[in-house]
Amino acid sequence: MGFYVYVLKSLRVGKFYIGQTNSLDDRFRRHNEGRVKSTKAMRSWSMVYFEKYGTRAEAMRRELELKSLKGNERFRKIIGVS
């Protein structure tokens, strides 16, 4: 088992969403089914990036780091999106 930090991109509006979970496939499905309040209005989603960590604390630290870079050119380089 591990913990994941992931980045989604809305296919509808082009915005990014950054989150963390211990069940990547389930969480991605929930986003696209509209079962996540914060992303429901912008679905459909594409997973553009993820990283795996051994602990939730590590994943949460990385999530905050990526969120602080969001909109920055460095963020786009990390996730491989231009």
Secondary structure, DSSP 4 states (H G I P E B T S, - for coil): --EEEEEEEETTT--EEEEEES-HHHHHHHHHTT-STTTGGG--EEEEEEEEESSHHHHHHHHHHHHHHTTSHHHHHHHT--
